[in-house]
């Protein structure tokens, strides 16, 4: 079905694997389109209640495949046609998305990880704002997500200096949800994804939608967003199940409805 990625469902979780290990999973225009298609597929499938994005081989994603970019290419046009739709599809997916960072996440590969809702990093993982080393500017939402995760001053430091950040350092900075050993990496990601997939999916989607909106909103707007979201969540089957399980003193069984 796909040429540059693989897509599979494991229980209630969709796994999207960047699959160009010989190129450290570097992005091409084909990969951009396939990522958008895979994210749309995960969004349409009611059985999918969490998404994992990871890389094949020893890298998560090394960024743009510069060898596939024609000389004199309009990078702005490449972003508008390729990267931006991918990031928009990722952020617009109202299901929790986990970046399972198995190795280096550099350049736009780091941007992809930042755009996800959670990041679980192998102890072998690293993050590099590689753009500056080739005289470019962080893109693919990087300048939006990075300062929101680590603060303005640290974001400037990472973006301008372009130093390699280890998994342990990323955890200290709040870049990742947690770091795990290489041996336990897949199991830890599966466990975390399964936990999310069994939670109230509609509520998570609403949290994601309106938390993203909150950055460009004032307090009164956020209060109204919360009221709108709570009306929708309050009418969900999962809310009814949550109430019943509380009253019956049992563990809830959420269906994502």
QUIZI-V347761 format. One record per backbone hydrogen bond with DSSP energy under -0.5 kcal/mol. NH is the residue of the N-H (numbers start at 1). CO is the residue of the C=O. Records with the same first field share a line. If there is no record, write none. Layout:
NH=CO, CO
//
This chain:
6=17
8=15
10=13
11=9
13=10
14=50
15=8
16=14, 52
17=6, 15
18=16, 54
19=4
23=20
24=21
25=20
26=23
27=63
32=28
33=29
34=30
35=31
36=32
37=33
38=34
39=35
40=36
41=37
42=38
43=39
44=40
45=41
46=44
48=45
49=12, 47
50=12
51=96
52=14
53=98
54=16
55=100
56=18
59=56
60=104
61=104
62=24
65=27
66=64
68=65
69=66
70=68
73=70
75=73
78=74
79=75
80=76
81=77
82=78
83=78
84=79
86=82
87=83
88=84
89=85
90=86
91=87
92=88
93=89, 90
94=92
95=93
96=49
98=51
99=118
100=53, 98
101=99, 120
102=100
104=58
105=126
106=61
107=128
109=106
110=107
111=107
112=108
113=109
114=110
115=111
116=112, 113
117=97
118=97
120=99
121=119, 178
122=101
123=180
125=122
126=103
127=165
128=105
129=163
130=128
132=129
133=130
134=131
135=132
136=131
142=139
144=141
145=141
146=142
148=144
149=145, 146
150=146
151=147
155=151
156=152
157=153
158=154
159=155
160=156
161=157
162=158
165=127
166=164
167=125
170=166
171=167
172=168
173=169
174=170, 171
175=170
176=170
177=119
178=119
180=121
185=181, 182
188=184
189=185
190=186
191=187
192=188
193=189
194=190
195=191
196=192
197=193
198=194, 195
199=196
201=199
204=200
205=201
206=202
207=203
208=204
209=205
210=206
211=207
212=208
213=209
214=210
215=211, 212
216=213
217=214
222=218
223=219
224=220
225=221
226=222
227=223
228=224
229=225
230=226
231=227
232=228
233=229
234=230
235=231, 232
236=233
237=257
240=236
241=237
242=238
243=239
244=240
245=241
246=242
247=243
248=244
249=246
250=245
254=198, 252
//
